[in-house]
Amino acid sequence: MTKITREVWIDAPKGKVWEVLADFGNIYRFNPTVPKSHSTSEQTSGLGATRHCDFGGSGSSIEERIVEWTEGESMTIDIYEGVKTPPFKKAGATLSVKEDKGGTLVSGTMAYEMKFGPVGSLMDSMMVRSQFEKAWTGVMAGLKSYVETGEQVESPQGLNFEPVVALA
């Protein structure tokens, strides 16, 4: 299983950062690769909430659900369906927040396993991992920008990727 971990310090209280993350259907506000998203369940946050995310003009999309939830602390998301996405056997992400030096430290780990055994591993090492490392770094930089400025992030241009730390 491939794991990509990023951390970012955000100049905002933990509660404000959590409020943005907990607004599950509206990830488009801070994820520069998702121009459209919406809740697909009556429950818009917490365990069992689901969402749909579109990725630009490529026609690719994913369906996600929250499978673990600790209010105000962390959530784990399962990507359970995708259209025009890499051939994942399993994929998801965990995000956690903690108070740190007058702000909030957000840690995010994307984890996935490719289908097709050795061929999938080769695809991962040749192109998928590098694409997802860039995308995950963009998500964290976008979250920082959106929380600190209140302005929706519509592209990775202009984002400050410098404070995002790669851990794996």
C-alpha positions as protocol buffer text, in pm:
chain_id: "A"
residue {
  index: 1
  type: MET
  ca { x: 0 y: 0 z: 0 }
}
residue {
  index: 2
  type: THR
  ca { x: 131 y: 345 z: -95 }
}
residue {
  index: 3
  type: LYS
  ca { x: 106 y: 615 z: 172 }
}
residue {
  index: 4
  type: ILE
  ca { x: 161 y: 985 z: 117 }
}
residue {
  index: 5
  type: THR
  ca { x: 167 y: 1205 z: 428 }
}
residue {
  index: 6
  type: ARG
  ca { x: 173 y: 1584 z: 442 }
}
residue {
  index: 7
  type: GLU
  ca { x: 153 y: 1826 z: 733 }
}
residue {
  index: 8
  type: VAL
  ca { x: 73 y: 2194 z: 728 }
}
residue {
  index: 9
  type: TRP
  ca { x: 55 y: 2455 z: 1004 }
}
residue {
  index: 10
  type: ILE
  ca { x: -245 y: 2684 z: 974 }
}
residue {
  index: 11
  type: ASP
  ca { x: -270 y: 3022 z: 1146 }
}
residue {
  index: 12
  type: ALA
  ca { x: -618 y: 2962 z: 1285 }
}
residue {
  index: 13
  type: PRO
  ca { x: -779 y: 2795 z: 1586 }
}
residue {
  index: 14
  type: LYS
  ca { x: -830 y: 2420 z: 1569 }
}
residue {
  index: 15
  type: GLY
  ca { x: -1209 y: 2462 z: 1579 }
}
residue {
  index: 16
  type: LYS
  ca { x: -1210 y: 2679 z: 1267 }
}
residue {
  index: 17
  type: VAL
  ca { x: -994 y: 2431 z: 1075 }
}
residue {
  index: 18
  type: TRP
  ca { x: -1212 y: 2140 z: 1187 }
}
residue {
  index: 19
  type: GLU
  ca { x: -1526 y: 2328 z: 1080 }
}
residue {
  index: 20
  type: VAL
  ca { x: -1389 y: 2350 z: 724 }
}
residue {
  index: 21
  type: LEU
  ca { x: -1289 y: 1981 z: 716 }
}
residue {
  index: 22
  type: ALA
  ca { x: -1620 y: 1872 z: 869 }
}
residue {
  index: 23
  type: ASP
  ca { x: -1814 y: 2053 z: 594 }
}
residue {
  index: 24
  type: PHE
  ca { x: -1760 y: 1732 z: 400 }
}
residue {
  index: 25
  type: GLY
  ca { x: -1953 y: 1803 z: 80 }
}
residue {
  index: 26
  type: ASN
  ca { x: -1776 y: 2131 z: 15 }
}
residue {
  index: 27
  type: ILE
  ca { x: -1417 y: 2016 z: -37 }
}
residue {
  index: 28
  type: TYR
  ca { x: -1420 y: 2212 z: -365 }
}
residue {
  index: 29
  type: ARG
  ca { x: -1365 y: 2527 z: -157 }
}
residue {
  index: 30
  type: PHE
  ca { x: -1006 y: 2429 z: -73 }
}
residue {
  index: 31
  type: ASN
  ca { x: -906 y: 2140 z: -303 }
}
residue {
  index: 32
  type: PRO
  ca { x: -758 y: 2289 z: -623 }
}
residue {
  index: 33
  type: THR
  ca { x: -819 y: 1966 z: -819 }
}
residue {
  index: 34
  type: VAL
  ca { x: -1192 y: 1951 z: -736 }
}
residue {
  index: 35
  type: PRO
  ca { x: -1394 y: 2227 z: -906 }
}
residue {
  index: 36
  type: LYS
  ca { x: -1726 y: 2068 z: -799 }
}
residue {
  index: 37
  type: SER
  ca { x: -1832 y: 1859 z: -501 }
}
residue {
  index: 38
  type: HIS
  ca { x: -2149 y: 1798 z: -303 }
}
residue {
  index: 39
  type: SER
  ca { x: -2293 y: 1583 z: -28 }
}
residue {
  index: 40
  type: THR
  ca { x: -2472 y: 1272 z: -146 }
}
residue {
  index: 41
  type: SER
  ca { x: -2626 y: 1178 z: 189 }
}
residue {
  index: 42
  type: GLU
  ca { x: -2869 y: 1356 z: 418 }
}
residue {
  index: 43
  type: GLN
  ca { x: -2594 y: 1355 z: 678 }
}
residue {
  index: 44
  type: THR
  ca { x: -2342 y: 1621 z: 572 }
}
residue {
  index: 45
  type: SER
  ca { x: -2068 y: 1540 z: 824 }
}
residue {
  index: 46
  type: GLY
  ca { x: -1969 y: 1269 z: 1066 }
}
residue {
  index: 47
  type: LEU
  ca { x: -1958 y: 894 z: 1039 }
}
residue {
  index: 48
  type: GLY
  ca { x: -2138 y: 770 z: 728 }
}
residue {
  index: 49
  type: ALA
  ca { x: -2155 y: 1105 z: 543 }
}
residue {
  index: 50
  type: THR
  ca { x: -2089 y: 1072 z: 168 }
}
residue {
  index: 51
  type: ARG
  ca { x: -1986 y: 1307 z: -111 }
}
residue {
  index: 52
  type: HIS
  ca { x: -1925 y: 1322 z: -484 }
}
residue {
  index: 53
  type: CYS
  ca { x: -1618 y: 1500 z: -629 }
}
residue {
  index: 54
  type: ASP
  ca { x: -1562 y: 1599 z: -993 }
}
residue {
  index: 55
  type: PHE
  ca { x: -1212 y: 1656 z: -1130 }
}
residue {
  index: 56
  type: GLY
  ca { x: -1201 y: 1924 z: -1399 }
}
residue {
  index: 57
  type: GLY
  ca { x: -1290 y: 1864 z: -1762 }
}
residue {
  index: 58
  type: SER
  ca { x: -1154 y: 1508 z: -1770 }
}
residue {
  index: 59
  type: GLY
  ca { x: -1484 y: 1347 z: -1676 }
}
residue {
  index: 60
  type: SER
  ca { x: -1324 y: 1175 z: -1378 }
}
residue {
  index: 61
  type: SER
  ca { x: -1497 y: 1165 z: -1043 }
}
residue {
  index: 62
  type: ILE
  ca { x: -1497 y: 981 z: -711 }
}
residue {
  index: 63
  type: GLU
  ca { x: -1747 y: 885 z: -443 }
}
residue {
  index: 64
  type: GLU
  ca { x: -1627 y: 905 z: -83 }
}
residue {
  index: 65
  type: ARG
  ca { x: -1762 y: 824 z: 263 }
}
residue {
  index: 66
  type: ILE
  ca { x: -1646 y: 889 z: 617 }
}
residue {
  index: 67
  type: VAL
  ca { x: -1565 y: 556 z: 783 }
}
residue {
  index: 68
  type: GLU
  ca { x: -1403 y: 682 z: 1105 }
}
residue {
  index: 69
  type: TRP
  ca { x: -1482 y: 1003 z: 1292 }
}
residue {
  index: 70
  type: THR
  ca { x: -1353 y: 1154 z: 1614 }
}
residue {
  index: 71
  type: GLU
  ca { x: -1533 y: 1488 z: 1653 }
}
residue {
  index: 72
  type: GLY
  ca { x: -1293 y: 1782 z: 1642 }
}
residue {
  index: 73
  type: GLU
  ca { x: -990 y: 1556 z: 1603 }
}
residue {
  index: 74
  type: SER
  ca { x: -979 y: 1327 z: 1298 }
}
residue {
  index: 75
  type: MET
  ca { x: -1164 y: 1156 z: 1016 }
}
residue {
  index: 76
  type: THR
  ca { x: -1091 y: 869 z: 780 }
}
residue {
  index: 77
  type: ILE
  ca { x: -1238 y: 872 z: 431 }
}
residue {
  index: 78
  type: ASP
  ca { x: -1291 y: 574 z: 203 }
}
residue {
  index: 79
  type: ILE
  ca { x: -1293 y: 628 z: -174 }
}
residue {
  index: 80
  type: TYR
  ca { x: -1541 y: 359 z: -268 }
}
residue {
  index: 81
  type: GLU
  ca { x: -1604 y: 433 z: -635 }
}
residue {
  index: 82
  type: GLY
  ca { x: -1429 y: 616 z: -917 }
}
residue {
  index: 83
  type: VAL
  ca { x: -1486 y: 703 z: -1283 }
}
residue {
  index: 84
  type: LYS
  ca { x: -1179 y: 751 z: -1505 }
}
residue {
  index: 85
  type: THR
  ca { x: -943 y: 721 z: -1210 }
}
residue {
  index: 86
  type: PRO
  ca { x: -635 y: 503 z: -1162 }
}
residue {
  index: 87
  type: PRO
  ca { x: -725 y: 136 z: -1102 }
}
residue {
  index: 88
  type: PHE
  ca { x: -737 y: 136 z: -722 }
}
residue {
  index: 89
  type: LYS
  ca { x: -800 y: -181 z: -529 }
}
residue {
  index: 90
  type: LYS
  ca { x: -846 y: 34 z: -218 }
}
residue {
  index: 91
  type: ALA
  ca { x: -803 y: 409 z: -153 }
}
residue {
  index: 92
  type: GLY
  ca { x: -869 y: 662 z: 119 }
}
residue {
  index: 93
  type: ALA
  ca { x: -733 y: 935 z: 341 }
}
residue {
  index: 94
  type: THR
  ca { x: -705 y: 1028 z: 707 }
}
residue {
  index: 95
  type: LEU
  ca { x: -697 y: 1387 z: 829 }
}
residue {
  index: 96
  type: SER
  ca { x: -627 y: 1499 z: 1185 }
}
residue {
  index: 97
  type: VAL
  ca { x: -596 y: 1834 z: 1357 }
}
residue {
  index: 98
  type: LYS
  ca { x: -419 y: 1940 z: 1676 }
}
residue {
  index: 99
  type: GLU
  ca { x: -342 y: 2270 z: 1844 }
}
residue {
  index: 100
  type: ASP
  ca { x: 15 y: 2380 z: 1783 }
}
residue {
  index: 101
  type: LYS
  ca { x: 201 y: 2705 z: 1863 }
}
residue {
  index: 102
  type: GLY
  ca { x: -110 y: 2923 z: 1862 }
}
residue {
  index: 103
  type: GLY
  ca { x: -247 y: 2767 z: 1544 }
}
residue {
  index: 104
  type: THR
  ca { x: -337 y: 2424 z: 1412 }
}
residue {
  index: 105
  type: LEU
  ca { x: -122 y: 2145 z: 1276 }
}
residue {
  index: 106
  type: VAL
  ca { x: -307 y: 1939 z: 1015 }
}
residue {
  index: 107
  type: SER
  ca { x: -174 y: 1598 z: 923 }
}
residue {
  index: 108
  type: GLY
  ca { x: -311 y: 1417 z: 620 }
}
residue {
  index: 109
  type: THR
  ca { x: -228 y: 1073 z: 488 }
}
residue {
  index: 110
  type: MET
  ca { x: -354 y: 944 z: 155 }
}
residue {
  index: 111
  type: ALA
  ca { x: -325 y: 568 z: 121 }
}
residue {
  index: 112
  type: TYR
  ca { x: -401 y: 347 z: -176 }
}
residue {
  index: 113
  type: GLU
  ca { x: -334 y: 10 z: -328 }
}
residue {
  index: 114
  type: MET
  ca { x: -334 y: -44 z: -702 }
}
residue {
  index: 115
  type: LYS
  ca { x: -501 y: -335 z: -881 }
}
residue {
  index: 116
  type: PHE
  ca { x: -309 y: -566 z: -1118 }
}
residue {
  index: 117
  type: GLY
  ca { x: -26 y: -675 z: -886 }
}
residue {
  index: 118
  type: PRO
  ca { x: 321 y: -605 z: -1031 }
}
residue {
  index: 119
  type: VAL
  ca { x: 175 y: -410 z: -1327 }
}
residue {
  index: 120
  type: GLY
  ca { x: -16 y: -186 z: -1085 }
}
residue {
  index: 121
  type: SER
  ca { x: 298 y: -137 z: -876 }
}
residue {
  index: 122
  type: LEU
  ca { x: 487 y: -34 z: -1189 }
}
residue {
  index: 123
  type: MET
  ca { x: 211 y: 213 z: -1284 }
}
residue {
  index: 124
  type: ASP
  ca { x: 228 y: 355 z: -931 }
}
residue {
  index: 125
  type: SER
  ca { x: 604 y: 403 z: -935 }
}
residue {
  index: 126
  type: MET
  ca { x: 610 y: 544 z: -1290 }
}
residue {
  index: 127
  type: MET
  ca { x: 326 y: 798 z: -1272 }
}
residue {
  index: 128
  type: VAL
  ca { x: 49 y: 757 z: -1015 }
}
residue {
  index: 129
  type: ARG
  ca { x: 251 y: 826 z: -699 }
}
residue {
  index: 130
  type: SER
  ca { x: 409 y: 1147 z: -831 }
}
residue {
  index: 131
  type: GLN
  ca { x: 67 y: 1276 z: -945 }
}
residue {
  index: 132
  type: PHE
  ca { x: -88 y: 1202 z: -607 }
}
residue {
  index: 133
  type: GLU
  ca { x: 206 y: 1352 z: -416 }
}
residue {
  index: 134
  type: LYS
  ca { x: 148 y: 1680 z: -604 }
}
residue {
  index: 135
  type: ALA
  ca { x: -230 y: 1659 z: -561 }
}
residue {
  index: 136
  type: TRP
  ca { x: -210 y: 1586 z: -186 }
}
residue {
  index: 137
  type: THR
  ca { x: 37 y: 1869 z: -134 }
}
residue {
  index: 138
  type: GLY
  ca { x: -209 y: 2094 z: -320 }
}
residue {
  index: 139
  type: VAL
  ca { x: -496 y: 1985 z: -95 }
}
residue {
  index: 140
  type: MET
  ca { x: -299 y: 2077 z: 217 }
}
residue {
  index: 141
  type: ALA
  ca { x: -180 y: 2411 z: 72 }
}
residue {
  index: 142
  type: GLY
  ca { x: -535 y: 2484 z: -42 }
}
residue {
  index: 143
  type: LEU
  ca { x: -674 y: 2408 z: 304 }
}
residue {
  index: 144
  type: LYS
  ca { x: -425 y: 2649 z: 461 }
}
residue {
  index: 145
  type: SER
  ca { x: -507 y: 2920 z: 210 }
}
residue {
  index: 146
  type: TYR
  ca { x: -885 y: 2881 z: 241 }
}
residue {
  index: 147
  type: VAL
  ca { x: -889 y: 2874 z: 622 }
}
residue {
  index: 148
  type: GLU
  ca { x: -655 y: 3172 z: 655 }
}
residue {
  index: 149
  type: THR
  ca { x: -809 y: 3394 z: 384 }
}
residue {
  index: 150
  type: GLY
  ca { x: -1167 y: 3271 z: 348 }
}
residue {
  index: 151
  type: GLU
  ca { x: -1122 y: 3276 z: -29 }
}
residue {
  index: 152
  type: GLN
  ca { x: -1211 y: 2970 z: -234 }
}
residue {
  index: 153
  type: VAL
  ca { x: -912 y: 2803 z: -400 }
}
residue {
  index: 154
  type: GLU
  ca { x: -977 y: 2747 z: -768 }
}
residue {
  index: 155
  type: SER
  ca { x: -634 y: 2643 z: -894 }
}
residue {
  index: 156
  type: PRO
  ca { x: -292 y: 2557 z: -753 }
}
residue {
  index: 157
  type: GLN
  ca { x: -149 y: 2879 z: -899 }
}
residue {
  index: 158
  type: GLY
  ca { x: -71 y: 3129 z: -629 }
}
residue {
  index: 159
  type: LEU
  ca { x: -78 y: 2872 z: -348 }
}
residue {
  index: 160
  type: ASN
  ca { x: 213 y: 2875 z: -108 }
}
residue {
  index: 161
  type: PHE
  ca { x: 333 y: 2514 z: -101 }
}
residue {
  index: 162
  type: GLU
  ca { x: 634 y: 2603 z: 115 }
}
residue {
  index: 163
  type: PRO
  ca { x: 472 y: 2535 z: 456 }
}
residue {
  index: 164
  type: VAL
  ca { x: 352 y: 2189 z: 351 }
}
residue {
  index: 165
  type: VAL
  ca { x: 589 y: 1925 z: 489 }
}
residue {
  index: 166
  type: ALA
  ca { x: 625 y: 1586 z: 322 }
}
residue {
  index: 167
  type: LEU
  ca { x: 656 y: 1307 z: 578 }
}
residue {
  index: 168
  type: ALA
  ca { x: 634 y: 1000 z: 357 }
}
